[in-house]
Amino acid sequence: MSDPQPACLYCGSKSSKVPLIALIFQDKPYWICSQHLPILIHKPQELAKKLPGAEWLVGVDESSEHTD
């Protein structure tokens, strides 16, 4: 069985249509298109339902509210 064609984890666009950027999360490969890269950077909480195990991610605005 061959690997499926890479697709944006946010919108599902394939690499034949848009540039994709590879990322690794919890030792698994994922891809995100250049249009949705800002979501990964600024609003990663929006990926929680699309990226297994990412429920704890917070955005830039929210992270300033948290203290360690």
SVG drawing of the C-alpha trace seen along z (x, -y; Angstrom):
<svg xmlns="http://www.w3.org/2000/svg" viewBox="-12 -38 21 40">
<polyline fill="none" stroke="black" stroke-width="0.4" points="0.0,0.0 1.4,-3.4 1.4,-6.5 -1.5,-8.9 -0.6,-12.1 0.4,-14.8 -2.5,-17.2 -2.9,-20.3 -4.1,-19.2 -6.4,-22.3 -8.0,-22.4 -7.1,-19.2 -5.5,-20.8 -3.0,-18.5 0.6,-19.3 -0.5,-19.2 -2.5,-22.4 -0.7,-24.3 2.8,-24.5 2.9,-22.4 5.2,-22.7 6.1,-19.5 5.9,-19.4 6.3,-16.6 4.2,-16.4 4.4,-13.5 6.8,-11.7 4.2,-11.7 4.5,-13.7 1.8,-16.3 1.6,-19.0 0.1,-22.5 -0.3,-24.8 1.3,-28.2 -2.2,-29.8 -2.9,-28.1 0.7,-28.4 -0.4,-31.5 -3.0,-29.4 -0.2,-27.1 1.8,-30.0 -0.8,-32.4 -3.9,-30.3 -2.8,-26.7 -5.8,-25.9 -7.8,-25.9 -5.9,-22.8 -6.8,-20.8 -9.6,-18.9 -7.5,-18.2 -4.2,-17.4 -4.5,-14.4 -3.0,-15.2 -2.9,-19.0 -5.7,-20.0 -3.3,-21.8 -2.0,-24.2 -2.7,-27.9 -2.5,-30.9 -0.2,-33.9 -2.8,-36.0 -3.7,-33.3 -0.1,-32.3 0.6,-35.8 -2.2,-35.2 -0.6,-32.0 2.2,-31.9 4.4,-29.0"/>
</svg>
